[in-house]
Amino acid sequence: IKEFSNEQRSRKYSWWNFPCIVLYQQFRQFLNLFYLILALSQLWPPIAVGPAYTYILPLAFTLSITLLKEFLDDWKRRAKDWEINTAGYQCTTFGNYFEDILIIINLPGIDPDTGALRDVPARDIRAGDFILLKSNQRVPADCLFIHTTSKSAQTYVRTDQLDGETDWKLRKPVALVQRINAQEMYRRLTNLRAMCRVESPHKDIYNFQGRFSIQPQQNNYASISSEGLTLEHTLWRDTVVTEGDVVGFVIFTGCETR
């Protein structure tokens, strides 16, 4: 059983390796290495042709500017990571069961009135969570679109942060769950017995296959209904919901996301 952290890390350096990596990258370049050797050679009197500082100071100044630039760029990346990782989402966290491509949803003992919704930072979201997304809210992990309050029973997502395309993409909820009245959504989720089979994680954002099965009545296996899943049922990480309140079921987090 593997669970992947949903924390985003776009920064390039850690505090302890920052100067080492930056200096290594600079002196991998032939000209920088040449000037370093030249500057150091002026510390040896037999071959010195002038004051050593006239060689060392220009090199030190250039390296200082580079270090400062890299530090500021990485600081901005850290600030952006912090903003994304600490963004709050309304989630319902249940017991998760994983076995390769099989995710089983079993929801016993949850508050039937509220669905146990609570604010969770994006970095703590896990596969198997239900998440409530508001209009114009960023999707924090790869999700299955299972319900919406939109009267059109669908939504659109902006994917410019994912694929660079500016046109909005149509997404439809799982019909078996969308039939649940919005006002009863979280109460009904507490009694929902369902199984979601999805393909193994990969980086193709234009293809998706899976199957969602639901057992409406407790222990009545004859009443199990099933529905195929396609790309239209997905909400990929870093897309933005544009219409209605949306309920997503998290299927992949962290390094497993598209």
N, C-alpha and C positions, 0 to 999 in steps of 0.2 A: 504494500500500500504506500503510495507516494502522494504527498501534498506539497504543492509548490507555492512559495510565498508570492503574493500579488504586489510586492513592493517594486516600484519602478526605480531603476538605477541607470540614469543616462550619464552620470559623471564619469570622467576618464581616470581620475586619480584618487588615491587615498591620501590622508595627511602625511603619512610616513614615507610614501614612495614618490610624492610629487616632485621634489627637486631632482631626484635620481633619474626618473623617467624623462623629464624635460631636458636635462643636460645630456642624457644619452641620445635623445632624438636630435638635439642640435649638433652634437659632435659626430654624429653619423654622416653629416654632410662634409664633403671634402674640404671646402673653403674654410668652414669653421674650425675643423681639426687642424688645417694648415696654419691658421692664425694663432691657434692655441700653442702649437709647437714653436712657432716663431716667437711668441711672447715669452714662453718659458726659456727659450734659448738665450734671451737677453739677460737672464739672471746669471749666466755663466760668463765671467769677465773675458776669457780668451776670445770669445766669438761675438761679444756684445758690440753693437755698432752705434748705440745711443742709450739714453736713459731707459730703464726697463718700463717705467710707468707710461711712457709714450706708446708702448705696445699693449700693455696690460689694461690700462684704463678704457680705451675704446672697445676692447673685447668685453670687458666687464660691464660697460654701459649697455652694449648690445644685448648681452645675456640677461641683464637686469630687466630691460624692456620686454624681452621675450617671456621671462618668468612672470612678470607682472600681468602681461596679456593673458597667458595661460591660466594664471590664478583667477583673474576676473571672469574669464569664460567659464571655468569650472565652477566658480562660485554661483554664477547664474544658473548653471545646470543643476547644482545642488538645491538652489532656491526653488526651481521649477519642480524638481523631484519632490521636495517637501510639500509644496502646494498640492501636487497631485496625490501623493500618498496619504496626506492628512485630510483630504476632502471627505466630508461625511456623506454616507448613504444610508437609507433606511433598509435594513435587511432583517430577514428571519433566518436564523441559523439552526439547522437540524443536524442529526447524526448523519455522517457521510459514509458511504460504503463504495469502495472502488475495486474494480477488478478489470484491468486493461481498459477495454472500451465500454464497459458496463457501469452505469451509474444507477443505483436504486434509490428512489425517494420513498422514505417511510417516515411519516410525520405524526407520531403519537405524543400526547401529553402537552400540546401547545395551547396557550390561552385562546379560547374560541372567540373572544371578543376582539382582541387586538391582533391576533396572529403573532404575538410576541415581537412585533416590529421594534427595532432599536437602532440608534445611530451607530454606524460602524465606519471607521476610517477605511479608505480604499485599500490600504496595504494589508488589512486584516480580513478581507473578503476571501472566502474559500470556495472551491468547487462544491456544489450541493446547496449553496445558499440561494434563497429567493431574495430578489432585490427590487425595490420600487424606484423607478426612474421618472423624474418629472420632465416636462417639456423643456428642451434646450439644455438638458443635463448630459454630461459626458458619460459614456458607458465605461466602467472601470475594469471589466474583464469580458472574456468571450461568453456570451449568454444565449440561451434559447428563449425566444420571444413567446411567452405563453398567455399573456392577457393584456388588454388595453381598455381604457375608459373612453377612448375615442368613439364617437357615434358611427364612424365609417368602419369600425372594427379593423383598423389597420393604422400604420404610421409610416413616416418617412424618416430616413436617417441621413445625416451629412457625413460623408466619408473623406472629406478633403485632407484630414490629418492622417488617413490610412493609405489612400491611393492617389491623392492629389487631384481627384476628380471633383468638380464643383456641383454637378447635378445630384439631386437627392435620389436615394434608392428606396423603393417600396418594400415594406416588410409587413408580413401578416402573422398573427399569433397562431399558436396551435389550436385548431378548431375545437378539439375535445375539452380544452380548458376555457376557451373564450366564451363558451355557452354559459358559464357560471356568471350570475348577476354580479355586477361590480360591487354592490353594497354587501354581498355575502362572500366576496372573494376570499378574504383571509380566514373567515370562519370555516369555509368549505375546504380550504387548503389543509386545515388541521386534520381532516378526515380523509384526505386524498391518498390513495394508494396507487402509485404509478411506477412505471419503469421507462427509463430513457436510454436507448442504445445509440451511441454516436461513434463516428470513426475516430481512429487514432489521431492525435494532434499533428498538424502539418502547417505549412506557411501559405498554402493556396487560399487566397481570400475569395475566390470566385466559385468555389465548389464546396458542397457540404452534403453529407448523407447521414441519415439516422432514422430512428423509429421511436415513437412515443406511444406507450400503451397505458391505459387507465382502467382500473377496476372500480367502478362506481359503488358497488355494494360489497361490504365486508365479507370476505370468504366466499364470494359468488364468482367463481372463476369462469362460469359460462357467460357472464356479462362483460367480460373484458373486451374493450374496444382498442383499436390500434390505428395509428396515423403515420404516414411517411413524413420525414423531415427533409427539407431542402434549404437552399441558401436563403429563401424568403423568410424562413423561420429564425434567422440568426441576427444577433446584434454583436458585431465584433468590437473588441476593445478600441477605444479612442474615437469611435463614431459618436454622433450626437443625435439624440431623439428629438424630433421636431414637432410632434403632435400628440397630445393626450398624455395621461399617466400610463406608464408601461410597467408590467411585472416581468422580470427576466429570471430565468433559472441558470445559475452560473455553471458552465461546463468545463471551462479551462481558465487557469490563472497564470500569472507570471510568465515564465519562459515558454509555456505551452501555448500561449495565445498567438493569434495571427499577427 
